[in-house]
Amino acid sequence: MKYNFPITKTTNKKVKPDPDTLEFGNVFTDHMFIMNYTEGKGWHDGRIVPYAPIPMDPAASVFHYAQEMFEGLKAYKTADGKIQLFRPDKNAERTNNTNIRMCIPTIDPELYVEAIKAVVKVDQGWIPEKPGTSLYIRPFIIANEPFLGVRASKEYLFMIILSPVGPYYKEGLAPTKIFVEDEYVRATQGGTGFAKIGGNYAAGLKSQEKAHELGYSQVLWLDGVERKYVEEIGTSNAFFVIDNEVITAPIEGTILPGITRDSVIHLLKDWGLKVSERRITIDDVYKAYDEGKISEVFATGTAAVISPVGELCWKDRKITIHEGKIGELSQKLYDVLSGIQLGKEEDKYNWVVEV
């Protein structure tokens, strides 16, 4: 290894949660990774320490000007005991793309991946092995220089925390109900829609609350200018199977370049299916439904992998997709992707990285 990080082991180990009752993101492991950035010195002093609160000055830039970013990936344990990551190099790449947009210093991708490996290795005993569970990995960067002024910080913290998780959606792979949002806006061209930052998610909370009050799991965002082109489903990329064509929104600055999205497109093309990264209106989606041409809708993302959609509601009109059941393509994609991640399927794309 090019990078070696000092390790301070905890003296107060936590009780590991029951894998049968795991939820998503509310339990954290014994250790975390932390690294400092100082202008003129660069990234330095990477280390693994006991998981604990961090001291922060009340004037830290992140509190006042939201200069921060985060990522998400998972560690899996195979049947023969190997620990695997799925395409962590893509998380490193996306981190640096976000950093550039947010005026945060970039990080050596090799350092980034080695830091993830190192902290996962220390807390590998926290990786749950029950089907549908995994160890969620949350790298993030915050601006911690204490000052009140609108400029890029001169100091940062890069941290990685770990959380054993169950399914992102409590219903698991069961089809979800999605509310089409045409009042609030998630992103516009020239903004930060492609970046993995907290502000994007905070801006979506109001819409998500509205959807939940109406009995829906998530929202389908429309474009921020004309409010007619479909973009993302909540925190995931959206796919529509219409007349034997798989359609997903193009990467043009307003949606997140999902790693699962990219993997799904690779698989679909490899299977000889027609895949189009193009704009499609919500009117066209409903028209395809009326004509009997829409066979499946699903979302893709690290947290849920594949999340089939069983119902859409737009302007009080509800439509049921695939009789409210998971489609064959959604099931196949989930089986193959999760199979690669867990070492049950051949990894012919070299996506898996062993810890």
Secondary structure as UniProt FT lines:
FT   HELIX           19..21
FT   STRAND          31..38
FT   TURN            39..41
FT   STRAND          42..50
FT   TURN            58..59
FT   HELIX           61..65
FT   STRAND          68..70
FT   STRAND          73..77
FT   TURN            79..80
FT   STRAND          83..86
FT   HELIX           88..101
FT   TURN            102..103
FT   HELIX           109..122
FT   HELIX           124..126
FT   TURN            131..132
FT   STRAND          134..143
FT   STRAND          155..165
FT   TURN            170..173
FT   STRAND          176..181
FT   TURN            189..190
FT   TURN            193..194
FT   HELIX           198..213
FT   TURN            214..215
FT   STRAND          218..222
FT   TURN            224..226
FT   STRAND          229..233
FT   TURN            234..235
FT   STRAND          236..242
FT   TURN            243..244
FT   STRAND          245..248
FT   HELIX           259..270
FT   TURN            271..272
FT   STRAND          274..277
FT   HELIX           282..290
FT   TURN            291..292
FT   STRAND          294..301
FT   TURN            302..304
FT   STRAND          305..314
FT   TURN            315..316
FT   STRAND          317..320
FT   HELIX           322..324
FT   HELIX           328..341
FT   TURN            342..343
FT   TURN            348..349
FT   STRAND          352..354
//
